[in-house]
């Protein structure tokens, strides 16, 4: 369900940029507490900043700004819900790793015109010392909240085999999983007048398939237009949000403007045909040994253990016996380290890279992943027709995405109701002002 993660992650990069430009405005010598959420306070400066961010978003979208009291109530409600989620994050000790955090911050940096984290830090700290660190902490919190949402919400979504079967029989299921589309994809990015130019690009795209000419005509004055002929692709290979826009189109039609973090997208459907290719994928029969660092086993000791096991394997000792004796993966250790037949894309990247590069019958050198130190052995490779399994997996993803928003709202209401919340100013309490 990776597409869901993208859909719900840090819903406004613009919010991050707004934060970087406005966060120092509300620093106050004396501050006051406007609400308590469990053991954490929400300050007046936090509320003022959140109100400013909501105003910026509404103004950017050319929407009417509501009265101040309504904005304050809405902002406080969002802050309380956010803090209730952060309390859950702290309870389960969820933290993004440094690489994930750097990538997320760099994405925001690039959208603000900075090409490196160092340049971005200098730019923000020129506003006020500590601005970059505050923004980085904010993004780290959003990453952690997103991961917690995924874990909790996905565990609540239940999709039966019958649900999948019924979906695959519907016209939408057939279109999404059984058809290919030939699409032109145009992305418009920039700062000023982007929506006006995007409308012009959409009009031009209706009348012409010459995307090179369209790019050249409308790329100017800070606006960049980039197009690509995607050729025939299965709808399931296109990002879900885009596929949902393409699926109902007739040949020759374009989508409405699709506004996302990296700009505005427009797609045009050139042709449609039934899928002809089967999903034939390589499968690897793999067994492994895992040594994990723990409170009593240091990372250095874990590395020494895996090296010792590797030397014993090279000396001719039995892989299954060593896996059963030493592996920290209890599920596979009981089976001599066997993971059965493994499909590409299932394992973490480090494991998959070793799996694909290790010849049948050979044992890999020790390698590290987020779970610890591994040794793997590929015992066989086969080509498997996974067409049906692939269709069912995609159906589960689509059905899961349909349920995600409803389950997310339900979960957020639950954690909000279970949190201790005390609003100090009665005028900010929605319940008392209905």
N, C-alpha and C positions, 0 to 999 in steps of 0.2 A: 504493500500500500504506500509506496514512496510518493506517489503523486499527491496523496492526502497531506503528507508532510510539507510539501512545497506549497500546497494551497493554503495551509494554515500557519506557516511560519512567519513570524514577525510582520504582521499584515501591513505594516507601512515602513518601508525603507525611508520614505519621505518623512515619516515620524521621527526616525533616527536623525535625519538631517535637521529637522525642525528642532529637535532636542539640542543638537550641537550648537545651533544658532541662538537659542533662547534660554538655555538652562541657567545662565548666570544672571539673567534679568531678575530672577525671583529670589536670589540669595538675600537673606535678610539677617540683620544683626540680631534681632529677636524674632523668634518664630512661635507659632502656637499649634497645639495639637487639635486637629479637626475630627479625627476618628482613631479608634483602636481596633486592630484586627488581631485577635489572639494576643501575642506578646509584642506586637509591632505597632508603632504609631505612624499615622499619616499626617504630615504637617501641612500648614496653610500654603507654604511655598510649593509643596508637591501638587496641591490642588490647583494653585494659580498656573503652574507650568502645564498641567494636564489640560486645563481650560484653553490655554493659548494654543496648544497643539491641536485640539479639536477645532478651534476657530480657523487655524491655518489650513487644515484638511478641508473644511467646508468651503472656505474661500477659494482654495485651489480647484475645487469641484464646481465652483460658481453656484453654490447652494446658499439659501438664506440662513443666516446665523440666528438661532433662537435667543430668547431673552437670557440675561446673565444668570439668573437664579436656576433656570432649567439647565443651562450648560454646567453650572457648578454641581447640581444634583447628578447629572449624567456622568460628569468627570469623576466625582467621588464614588459613584457606583462602580465605575470601571476600575478605579484604584483599589477598592475593597475586593472586588472579584480577583484582580491580579494578585493582591497580597495573599488572599486565601489560597491561590494556586502556589505562590512562593512558599507558603507554609507547608504545603504538601511536598514541594520539591526538597525543602530542608529535611522533612521527616524521612524521606526516602534517599537522601544524600545524592541527588541527581546533579551531575555537573558535566558540562561539555568538555571534551578534551581540548588541548591547546591548539591543535591543528584545525579542528572544526571551528573554534572560535576565531582564529586568525582568518580563515577563509570567509566567514560571515562578515567580519569587520572590513576585510579588504573589498568585499562586494559593495558595501556602503561607501567605502573610500573611493572606489572607481566611479561610482555614480555621482560623487561630488566633485570629480575631476582630479582626484589624487591617485597617483600610480603606485604608491607604496604605503605601507603602514607608517613608516617613519615620516613621510611627507604629510600624511593625514594627521598624525599626532602633532606635528609642528603647526599645521593649519588651525587645528582646534584649540591647542593650548595658547595660540596667539590671541584667541578670544578671551580666554581666562585660564590660568593654570588649573590643571585637573579636569578640564572639559573632556579630553580624550579618554581618560581613565573612567570617568562617569559614563560616557557613551559605551565604552567597551563592557563595563559591568552591566549596563542595561541590555545589551545584545546577548551577553552570557545568560542573563536571567530569562530572556525570551527563548533561547535555545533550550534551556532546561525545562521551561514551562511546556514548550512544544513536545519534548520527549516524554514528559509526564502525561500530557494529554494523549499522545499516541498509545502509550502503554495502558492507560486506564480506559480510554474510550474504545479502543479496539477490542479489549477484553469483554466489553458489554455488547458488541455487535455479534449477533448469532445468525448465521446463514446456513440453512439446511441444504442437503443434496437436492431435495425436491424444489427448493427455491431456485437453485441453479438450473435445474432441468426445465422448469417453467420459463425462466428468463431466456434460455437459449432457443426456445420455440417462438418467442415473440419477434415481430418485425425489427424492433430495436436491437434485440440480441443478434439476429441474423446480420443486420447492417454493421453492428459494431465488431462482430467477431468473424463474419464470413464474407466480407466484401473488402475490396481494395478501392482506393480513390487516388486520382491524379490531381494534385493540388499545387497551386502557386501560393507562396507564402511571402508576405511583405511585412517588414518591421520598420516602424517610424520611431526614431528616438531624437531627443533634443530637449530644449527648455521652453522657449517661447513659441506660441502659435502652433504647438504640436498637434492639437486636436483639429484645428482648421486645416492644416496641411494633410492630416490623415484622412479627412473627409474628401479632400481633392484627390488624394491617391486612390481612395475607394472608387470614386467616380471614374477615374481614368482606367482603373482595373476592370470595371464593368465593360468598357468598350474595347479594351486591348489586352493582349497577352504578352506584349513586348515589355517585359519587366526591366530589361536593361535601359530602355528609353525612359521608363517611369522613374527608375532610380536617378538617372541623370537629370531629368527635368525638375524633380522636387527636392533634391539634395542641395541645400543652399541656406545661407543665413542661420547657421547653427542647427539646422535640421538635417538629419542623416536618414536616408531611405535605403534599406537593404532588402533585396528580394532573392528568392531561390525557387527553382522548379524542383519540387520534391519527388517528381516521378510518381509511379504507382506504388502506393504503400498500403499495407493493411491498416485499417482504422485503429487497431489495437497498438500499433507501433507509434502512433502520434500521441503526444501528451493529451491526457484525458480531457482537459478543459478545452483544448482546440478541437479534438475529435468530436466532442459534443456539439460544437458549433457547425462542423462540417457535415455531420451525419444527416441532418434534415434538408440540406441544400439540394437543389436541382442542378443539373449540369449547366454551367455558365453563370451561376449565381455566386455572389460574394457574401461573406459573413458581415455582420455588423462590426463596428470597431471593438476590438478586444483590448481593454486597458489592463496592463500588468506592470510589474515593477520596472522592467527594462524598456518600456515604451508602449506603443500601440501597435497591435497586430491586425492584419486583414488577410483573409484567405479566400481564394477563388477555386471552385471545383471545376476542373476541366473535363473529367471523365470518371466513370465508375464501372467496376466489373466485379464479378464473383471471384473469391479467392481460389487460386488454382494450386498453390504450393502447400505441401504438407509440412508440418513442423517437425523436421527430423533433427534431433539434437544428439550430440555425443554425451554419453554417460560414463562416469568413471567409478570403478569399484575400488574403494579406498579403505584403508585402515590407518589409524594414527595413534600416537602416544602424546599425551599432553601433560606438561609439568607447569603448575601454576604457582607463582609467588603467593605466599600467605603471611599472616602475622608471625608465624614461626619459621617460614622459609623465605629468605631474602631473595631479591632478584638475582643476585650473584650466585647464591646457592642453587636456585632453580636452573640457571645456565650450566652450572657444574654438573647437576644431575642429568640434564638432557644430553650433555656431551658424553658423560659416562655411559648412558644407555646407548647412544649412537656408536660408541667404540665397541660395546658388547655385540651390537647387531653386526658390525663389520667383522667381528671375530667369529660370527656364525651362529650366535644364539637365536632362539626362536622369537620372532616378532610377537606372536600372539601371547606367548608366556610373559614376555616383558611388559606388554600392554596391560595384561590382566593384573600383573603385580604392581606396576608403578604408575600407570596413567591416572590422572586426576579427572578424567571424563568418565564418570561411573556408567553412563548409558552404553558407551562403546567398550569400556574396559571389560565388562561382563562377557562381551562377545569377541574377546581377543583384539580389541581396538577397531572392529569393523564398523564402518559407517554405511555399509551397503552401497547401492548405486546412487551416485551423487550427480545432480544436474548442474550445469554452469549457472552461476548467479545466486547459488544458495549459500555458499560459504563466504567468509570475509575475504577481502581482496588478496591478502597475503597467502591464505590457504589455497585459494583458487589458482593463483599464479604458480605455486609449487606443484599443485595437482596436475595442471596442464603441461608443465615442463618436465615432469618426472616420467621416464619411460616405464612401460609395463614390466613388473617384476623387480624394479629398482626401488631403492629407499632414498628419500631426500635427506640432505644435511639438515641439522637443526635450524629452525627459523622461528621468528617471533611474530605474534599477532597480539591484539588487545586482550586475548584470553590467557596468554602465557607463551611457553616454548613448545613447539611441535616437532615431531618427526612423522612423516607420512610415507606410505607405500601404496603404489597403484598396482593392483593385482589383475585388472582387466579393463578394457575399453570397448564400448559397443555403440552403435548408432540406433537410436530409439525413436519410433514414431510417437511423438508427444502431442499430436494435433488435438485429440480430445481433451487431454489433460490441460493443454494450453488454453483451449477455449473455456474450460471450466474455471481455470484460475482467473482468466480475465473477467468472466462473469461474476465471480466472487468479488473481484476488485470493484467492478462497477456497482454491484449491489451494496458493497460496503461503503462506498463513497456516498451513495444515496442516503444511507442511514447515519453517516458520520455526524452531520450537522445537528440532527435531532438528538443523538446520543450525547454530543458535546454539550448542547444546551442543558440537557437533563443533568449531566455530571456537574456542570458549573453551578447549577441551582443547588445541587446537593451539598457541594463543598462550601458554598456561600451560607446555606442554612445551618451547616454544622460548625461553622466558625463562630467564635465569640466576636461580635461586632458592637461597638459603642460609638455612636455619632454624637459629638459634643454639641454641635449647633443644630437645634431642632429645625431650622429653616432648610437644612441640607438633607433632611431625612425624608425620602420619597414617601414612605409609608404614612408619615404624619401629615403630609401635605397633599394627599390625594383628594 
